[in-house]
Amino acid sequence: MNEPSVQTQGRPEPAVAEVAPWWRTAVFYENHMASFRDGDGDGIGDLKGLTEALDYLAGTLGVSAVWLSPCFRSPLLDQGFDISDFCDIEPVFGTMADFDRLVAAAHRRGVRILADYVPNHTSDQHPWFVESRSSRDNPKRDWYVWRDPGPDGSPPNNWISEAGGSTWEFDPRTGQYYLHSHLRQQPDLNWRNAEVVEAMLDVLRFWLDRGVDGFRIDVAHMLMKDPELRDNPVQPVAERNVYDVQHDDFGSQKHIHDRLHPDVHGVLRAIRAVVDEYPDRVLVGEIEAMGWSDWAGFFGADQDEIHMPFAFRLIETSWRAADLARELDDLDAATPDDAWPILALGNHDRPRLATRLGRDQVRVAAMLLLTLRGTPIIFYGDELGMRDQDVPRERQRDTFGLTAGGRSRDPIRTPMPWNDGPNAGFSTAPAQDLWLPASAEAATLNVAAQLADPGSLLCLYRSLIALRRDSAALREGGYRGLPGAPEGCLAYERRAGSDHKIVMLNLTDRPLRVPLPGPATVVLSTADRGRVGARPADALELAAAEGVVLDADGGEGDGA
């Protein structure tokens, strides 16, 4: 098909003539391994449980790619992000054979598997670090960042850890400090050491050879620090990020020397080069919420770094139509030609959507996520409207929350509720043996109950994913904010070829009358399934907290 391009905000509209890479048209799902599904009855989610849940993910929900939280050998002080062997499976999650079975079963269903790549640090139990700390002249000493104390015995600089307190831990045996950007049990690797680089690139090759379809890179912006280790500027007043779960100490500095060093781009190009040795693979990058121009730099000047850097700035935007419209316009303008973002409204480090926005607006958020330009990723349980749940201190697992003044992320990561049975169907283990307590709302908020209710949030997610799959405009089209919407309404259009969709979202608790740019037909509503097929005259009457997708006249469904 050779449709002429239509110019929108400086970006040529795709004519939908070529087959896009799979990751551009996919819907991703973030699986938190320990809390998703327990397949062996020990109270902890695992690879076997995830394999059993593939029919739900692929068939019932309709996602096409699953990102696995870390499932490698680990003491599990940071829920798997403290790795003691990058090339083996942590026994509580299963075996390497279980991993291979998961990949094969997913591929049979057309589902891609992304492994988590945690390159910034290891566990202090990793053999590399055990060697490194054994003596100052050990060959692996420089694999980590070691420095002498200051004249008064103090740490080498003032950097603050994400877990609170100094990033430096003194090692009495060798009389030096080592750097840890997170827990003291997570020493940072020295990516300025060529042997470290090669060893970590070999980790990529190991999992690519086992058939993974790509990686999500943990804290990709942190891999290179200021080589001079200069102090960070101190904030006049400490800032607290209400959109994240961080230690209060962390906001006491401007973190300009312990992350985002320009040299990180060379490292990311090296990582990308390895991934590009394998056809049809993808890199997703976790980077902090930063300005859009800095964010865009992670694609690489020649788009040779991260295929899709997370656009986390959207998570840290207030839920106001004007603010979101501005950020979406800026995101679109900053995205390089032919580049593609990955979009999230929640993840394992952020308060859950239903906690932040409430039950009504979480339906609007679902429509926003699944109709924007970019690849959406759903955090497990958000499709049910799971909320943060208090976890008694004696049941907490997150070491970040157990440090002095720390904030636990456990309330975000409680088990997936599958039904109204014991442990919400998550596990057959005794309740006291569960990884984290089951949802207090599981009797009514679970997969089985929502599948039986056509008006449920889960069924809305299913409908949105199906609509996206069948619409070239929503899968691949350009984005343009629509002017003239009343205060509180976020309105935009997506176009690809002959397919033209309009999205209107009411972010308020009151009805809104929204002018239409032309004749259109309602194809999906978050609030009123009876509206489908309606053809409003010159304006659309949106109920409070309602979102609507319309097919503009002249559109012919899938323009592919």
C-alpha positions in Angstrom: 0.0 0.0 0.0 1.4 3.4 -1.0 -0.5 6.0 0.9 0.9 9.5 0.8 2.4 10.7 4.1 0.5 13.2 6.2 2.6 15.8 8.1 1.8 16.0 11.8 3.8 18.2 14.2 6.9 17.9 12.0 6.8 14.1 11.9 5.8 12.3 8.7 2.9 9.9 9.2 3.7 6.3 8.6 2.1 4.9 5.4 2.1 1.4 7.0 4.0 0.0 4.0 6.7 -2.0 5.8 6.4 -4.6 8.5 7.5 -2.9 11.8 9.9 -4.7 14.2 7.9 -7.0 16.5 8.7 -4.8 19.6 7.0 -1.8 18.0 3.7 -3.4 17.7 3.8 -5.6 20.9 2.2 -5.1 24.2 4.6 -5.9 27.0 3.9 -7.2 30.5 6.2 -6.9 33.5 6.2 -10.0 35.6 7.5 -9.8 39.1 8.6 -13.4 39.5 8.3 -14.0 43.2 4.7 -12.6 43.3 3.1 -13.7 40.1 2.4 -17.5 40.4 3.8 -20.3 42.5 4.2 -23.5 40.6 5.8 -25.7 43.2 3.9 -24.9 46.3 6.6 -23.3 48.4 4.9 -19.9 48.6 7.2 -18.1 46.2 6.3 -17.3 42.5 8.6 -19.1 40.1 9.3 -20.1 36.5 7.0 -23.0 36.5 4.1 -20.8 37.8 4.8 -18.3 35.0 4.8 -21.0 32.4 1.4 -22.2 33.7 0.1 -18.6 33.4 1.2 -18.1 29.7 -2.3 -19.0 28.5 -3.7 -16.1 30.6 -1.1 -13.7 29.4 -1.1 -14.6 25.7 -4.7 -15.8 25.2 -6.9 -14.2 27.8 -5.1 -10.8 28.2 -3.4 -10.7 24.8 0.1 -9.5 25.6 2.9 -10.5 23.2 6.0 -10.0 25.3 6.9 -10.7 29.0 9.8 -9.0 30.9 11.0 -11.3 33.7 12.2 -9.7 36.9 15.7 -11.1 37.9 15.5 -14.9 38.5 19.3 -15.5 38.7 21.3 -16.8 41.6 20.9 -14.3 44.5 20.7 -13.9 48.2 17.4 -12.1 47.4 18.1 -9.1 49.6 16.9 -6.8 46.8 14.3 -9.2 45.4 16.8 -10.7 42.9 18.6 -7.5 41.8 21.6 -8.6 44.0 23.0 -11.3 41.7 25.6 -13.8 42.8 25.7 -15.7 39.5 24.5 -14.0 36.3 24.4 -17.3 34.4 22.4 -19.6 36.6 18.9 -19.7 38.0 18.1 -19.0 41.7 16.8 -22.3 43.0 13.7 -20.8 44.6 12.6 -19.8 41.1 13.4 -23.1 39.5 16.2 -24.6 37.3 17.8 -23.8 34.0 15.6 -26.5 32.5 12.5 -24.6 33.8 13.8 -21.5 32.2 14.3 -23.3 28.9 10.8 -24.7 29.1 9.4 -21.3 29.8 11.1 -19.8 26.7 9.9 -22.7 24.5 6.3 -22.6 25.8 6.2 -18.8 25.3 7.5 -19.0 21.8 4.9 -21.6 20.9 2.3 -19.1 21.9 3.9 -16.2 20.0 5.1 -14.5 23.2 8.6 -13.0 23.4 10.7 -13.3 26.6 12.9 -10.4 27.9 15.4 -11.2 30.6 16.5 -8.6 33.1 20.1 -7.5 32.7 21.5 -6.0 35.9 24.9 -4.6 34.9 25.6 -1.9 37.5 26.4 -4.1 40.4 26.5 -7.7 41.8 25.8 -9.2 45.1 28.7 -9.1 47.6 28.4 -12.9 47.5 29.4 -13.0 43.8 32.7 -14.8 43.4 34.1 -11.8 41.5 33.6 -9.6 44.6 34.8 -12.3 47.0 38.0 -12.2 45.1 38.1 -8.5 44.7 37.9 -7.8 48.5 40.4 -10.6 49.4 43.4 -8.3 48.9 44.4 -5.1 47.3 46.6 -6.9 44.7 44.0 -9.5 43.7 43.5 -9.5 39.8 39.8 -8.7 40.3 40.4 -5.8 42.7 39.8 -3.3 39.9 36.6 -5.0 38.8 34.9 -2.9 41.5 35.4 0.7 42.6 37.8 0.8 45.6 39.2 4.0 47.1 41.2 5.0 50.1 39.5 6.8 53.1 39.8 10.5 53.5 42.5 11.9 55.9 40.0 11.6 58.7 38.9 8.1 57.7 35.8 9.4 56.0 34.3 8.1 52.7 35.9 9.2 49.5 33.0 11.6 48.7 29.5 12.6 49.8 27.4 10.4 47.5 24.2 9.2 48.9 22.9 5.7 48.2 19.3 5.0 47.0 19.0 2.9 50.1 20.0 5.8 52.3 23.4 6.8 53.8 26.7 6.8 52.1 27.4 4.9 48.9 30.7 3.9 50.4 31.3 0.9 52.7 34.6 0.5 54.6 36.3 -2.9 54.3 38.5 -3.4 57.4 40.5 -6.3 55.8 42.0 -4.1 53.1 41.5 -0.7 54.6 39.6 0.8 51.6 36.0 1.7 50.8 34.0 0.1 48.0 31.2 1.9 46.1 27.6 0.7 46.2 24.8 2.8 44.7 22.2 0.7 46.3 22.5 -1.7 49.3 25.9 -2.2 50.9 25.5 -5.8 49.8 25.4 -4.6 46.1 28.9 -3.4 45.2 29.1 -1.5 41.9 31.0 -3.0 39.0 33.8 -0.9 37.4 32.7 -0.5 33.8 36.0 1.4 33.1 37.8 -2.0 33.4 37.9 -3.8 30.0 37.7 -7.2 31.7 34.5 -6.3 33.4 33.1 -5.1 30.1 33.9 -8.3 28.3 32.6 -10.5 31.2 29.3 -8.6 31.2 28.9 -8.8 27.5 29.4 -12.5 27.7 26.4 -12.6 30.1 24.3 -11.2 27.3 25.6 -13.8 24.9 24.9 -16.6 27.4 21.2 -15.7 27.6 20.8 -14.8 23.9 22.1 -18.2 23.1 19.4 -19.7 25.3 16.8 -18.0 23.2 15.7 -14.8 25.0 14.3 -12.1 22.8 16.1 -9.2 24.5 16.8 -7.5 27.7 15.5 -4.8 30.0 18.7 -3.0 31.3 18.5 -2.1 35.0 19.5 1.5 35.8 21.1 2.0 32.4 21.9 5.6 33.3 24.1 4.7 36.2 26.8 2.5 34.6 29.4 5.2 34.4 30.2 7.7 37.2 32.4 10.7 37.3 36.0 9.3 37.2 37.1 12.0 39.5 34.5 11.1 42.1 33.6 14.7 42.7 31.0 15.5 45.5 27.4 15.9 44.5 25.9 19.4 45.1 23.8 19.5 48.3 20.2 20.5 47.8 19.2 23.7 49.8 16.0 21.8 50.7 15.8 18.1 50.4 13.4 16.9 47.6 11.1 14.0 47.9 9.8 12.2 44.8 6.2 11.4 45.5 6.1 9.3 42.4 8.9 6.9 43.5 9.7 4.9 46.6 13.1 6.1 47.7 14.9 6.8 50.9 14.4 10.4 52.1 18.2 10.8 52.2 18.4 10.4 48.4 16.7 13.8 47.7 19.3 15.7 49.7 21.6 16.0 46.8 21.6 16.8 43.1 22.8 13.5 41.6 25.0 14.8 38.8 28.3 12.9 39.4 27.1 9.5 40.4 25.0 8.9 37.3 24.4 10.1 33.7 28.1 10.5 33.0 28.5 11.0 29.2 30.7 7.9 28.9 27.6 5.7 29.6 26.7 6.1 25.9 29.8 4.2 24.8 29.0 1.4 27.2 25.4 1.2 25.8 26.7 1.1 22.3 28.9 -1.9 23.2 25.9 -3.7 24.7 23.8 -2.9 21.7 26.5 -4.2 19.3 26.3 -7.6 21.1 22.6 -7.8 20.9 22.7 -6.8 17.2 24.7 -10.0 16.6 21.5 -11.9 17.1 18.6 -11.2 14.8 15.2 -9.8 15.9 16.3 -8.9 19.5 15.5 -5.8 21.5 17.0 -3.7 24.3 14.7 -1.9 26.7 16.4 0.6 29.1 15.4 1.7 32.5 16.6 5.3 32.9 15.4 7.8 35.5 12.7 10.4 34.8 14.7 13.1 33.0 14.1 15.9 30.5 13.0 14.7 27.1 16.2 15.8 25.3 18.4 13.8 27.7 16.0 10.9 27.5 16.2 11.0 23.7 20.0 10.7 23.9 19.7 7.1 25.0 18.6 6.1 21.6 22.1 7.0 20.5 23.1 9.6 17.9 22.7 6.9 15.2 20.0 5.0 17.1 22.7 2.5 18.1 22.1 2.3 21.8 18.8 1.4 23.4 16.0 0.4 21.1 13.4 1.7 23.5 14.3 3.7 26.6 11.5 4.0 29.2 9.7 7.3 29.1 9.4 7.4 32.9 8.8 11.1 32.9 5.1 10.3 32.1 4.8 8.5 35.5 6.1 11.6 37.2 3.5 13.9 35.5 0.5 15.1 37.5 -2.8 13.6 36.5 -4.0 16.7 34.9 -5.0 17.0 31.2 -3.0 20.1 30.5 0.2 18.7 32.1 -0.1 15.4 30.3 -0.9 17.1 27.0 2.3 19.2 27.3 4.5 16.2 28.2 3.1 14.1 25.4 3.7 16.8 22.9 7.2 17.2 24.2 7.8 13.5 24.1 6.7 13.3 20.5 8.8 16.2 19.5 11.9 14.8 21.2 11.6 11.3 19.8 14.1 11.0 16.9 12.7 10.1 13.5 12.1 6.4 13.2 12.7 5.9 16.9 10.1 4.4 19.3 9.6 4.8 23.0 8.3 2.3 25.6 5.6 3.6 27.8 4.7 2.7 31.4 2.4 4.2 34.0 3.5 1.9 36.8 6.3 -0.6 37.7 7.8 -2.4 40.7 9.4 0.7 42.2 6.3 3.0 41.9 3.1 3.3 43.9 0.4 1.3 42.0 -1.8 3.1 39.5 -5.0 2.4 41.5 -3.4 3.8 44.6 -2.3 6.9 42.9 -5.4 7.6 40.7 -8.3 5.8 42.3 -10.6 3.2 40.8 -12.3 5.4 38.3 -9.3 7.1 36.7 -7.4 3.8 36.5 -9.7 2.9 33.7 -8.9 6.2 31.9 -5.2 5.4 32.5 -5.6 2.0 30.8 -7.0 3.7 27.7 -4.2 6.3 27.7 -1.4 3.7 28.0 -2.8 1.5 25.3 -3.6 4.2 22.7 -0.4 6.3 22.7 2.4 6.2 20.2 4.9 3.8 21.7 5.0 0.3 23.1 3.0 -0.1 26.2 4.1 -2.2 29.2 1.6 -3.3 31.8 2.8 -3.9 35.4 1.4 -7.2 36.7 -1.9 -6.8 38.5 -2.5 -3.3 37.1 -5.0 -4.9 34.7 -7.0 -5.8 37.8 -6.7 -2.5 39.6 -4.5 -3.9 42.4 -3.6 -1.3 45.0 -0.6 -1.0 47.4 -1.2 -3.1 50.4 0.3 -2.6 53.8 2.8 -5.4 54.7 3.6 -6.0 58.4 7.2 -5.3 59.2 7.8 -8.9 60.2 6.6 -10.1 56.8 8.6 -7.6 54.7 11.2 -8.8 52.2 12.5 -5.5 50.8 15.8 -4.8 52.5 15.5 -1.2 51.3 12.5 -0.8 53.6 14.3 -2.4 56.6 17.1 0.1 56.6 16.9 3.0 59.0 14.5 5.5 57.5 13.9 3.3 54.5 10.7 2.9 52.5 9.6 -0.6 51.5 8.4 -1.5 48.0 6.7 -4.6 49.2 3.2 -3.0 49.2 3.6 -2.7 45.5 4.7 -6.3 44.9 2.1 -8.5 46.7 0.9 -11.7 45.1 -1.2 -11.8 42.0 -4.8 -12.7 42.9 -6.1 -15.4 40.6 -9.4 -16.4 42.3 -11.2 -16.2 45.6 -9.7 -19.4 47.0 -6.9 -19.9 49.5 -4.1 -17.4 49.0 -6.1 -16.0 46.1 -5.0 -18.9 44.0 -1.4 -17.7 44.0 0.0 -20.7 45.9 -1.0 -23.9 47.7 1.5 -23.2 50.5 0.2 -22.2 54.0 -0.6 -18.5 54.2 2.3 -17.8 56.6 4.8 -19.2 54.1 3.8 -16.9 51.2 6.6 -14.6 49.8 4.3 -11.7 50.8 0.8 -11.7 52.1 -2.0 -12.2 49.6 -4.2 -9.2 48.6 -6.7 -8.2 51.3 -9.1 -7.5 48.4 -8.7 -10.8 46.7 -12.2 -12.1 47.5 -13.6 -9.7 44.9 -10.5 -8.4 43.1 -9.1 -11.4 41.2 -8.8 -12.7 37.6 -11.7 -15.2 37.7 -14.1 -12.6 39.1 -13.2 -10.0 36.6 -13.3 -12.4 33.6 -16.9 -13.1 34.7 -17.8 -9.4 34.6 -17.9 -7.8 31.1 -17.6 -4.4 32.7 -14.5 -5.2 34.7 -11.1 -3.5 34.4 -9.6 -6.7 33.1 -12.1 -6.9 30.4 -11.4 -3.3 29.5 -7.7 -4.1 29.2 -8.6 -7.1 26.9 -10.7 -4.9 24.7 -8.1 -2.2 24.5 -5.3 -4.7 23.6 -7.6 -6.3 20.9 -8.4 -2.8 19.5 -4.8 -1.9 19.4 -3.9 -5.1 17.7 -6.5 -4.5 15.0 -5.8 -0.9 14.4 -2.8 0.3 12.4 -3.3 3.8 13.7 -3.0 2.6 17.3 -0.2 0.2 16.6 2.0 2.3 14.5 0.5 5.6 13.7 1.6 9.1 14.4 0.4 11.2 17.4 -1.1 14.7 17.4 -2.7 16.5 20.3 -6.1 17.9 19.4 -6.8 21.6 20.3 -10.1 22.9 21.6 -10.8 20.3 24.3 -12.2 21.7 27.5 -10.2 21.9 30.7 -9.8 18.5 32.1 -10.0 16.6 28.8 -7.0 15.1 27.1 -7.7 14.6 23.4 -5.4 13.4 20.6 -5.5 11.5 17.3 -3.6 8.7 15.8 -3.3 8.1 12.1 -1.7 5.5 9.9 -2.7 5.1 6.2 -6.5 5.2 6.0 -6.9 4.4 9.7 -7.7 7.4 11.8 -8.6 7.1 15.5 -9.5 9.9 18.0 -9.0 9.4 21.8 -10.8 11.6 24.3 -10.1 11.2 28.1 -12.0 12.9 30.9 -9.5 13.2 33.8 -12.1 14.9 36.0 -14.9 13.8 38.3 -17.5 15.8 36.3 -19.1 15.4 32.9 -17.5 17.3 29.9 -18.8 18.3 26.5 -16.0 17.9 24.0 -16.2 19.3 20.4 -15.5 16.8 17.7 -13.2 17.7 14.8 -15.5 15.9 12.4 -17.9 12.9 12.1 -16.8 9.9 14.0 -18.1 6.6 15.5 -17.5 5.4 19.1 -15.6 2.1 19.0 -14.8 1.8 22.8 -15.7 3.5 26.0 -14.2 2.9 29.5 -17.5 3.5 31.2 -20.5 2.6 28.9 -20.3 -0.4 26.6 -23.7 0.7 25.1 -22.0 3.7 23.4 -20.2 1.5 20.9 -21.5 2.3 17.4 -22.9 5.7 18.4 -22.2 8.6 16.1 -22.2 11.9 18.1 -23.2 15.0 16.2 -20.8 17.9 16.7 -19.7 17.1 20.2 -19.1 14.2 22.5 -20.7 14.1 26.0 -18.1 12.4 28.2 -19.2 11.1 31.6 -17.0 11.7 34.6 -13.8 9.7 34.4 -14.7 8.3 31.0 -12.4 7.7 28.1 -13.6 7.1 24.5 -11.9 5.9 21.3 -13.6 7.0 18.1 -13.1 6.0 14.5 -13.1 9.1 12.4 -15.0 9.1 9.2 -12.8 8.2 6.3 -11.1 5.7 8.5 -11.4 2.1 7.4 -10.3 0.2 10.5 -6.9 -1.4 10.0 -5.1 0.7 7.4 -2.4 -1.9 7.0 
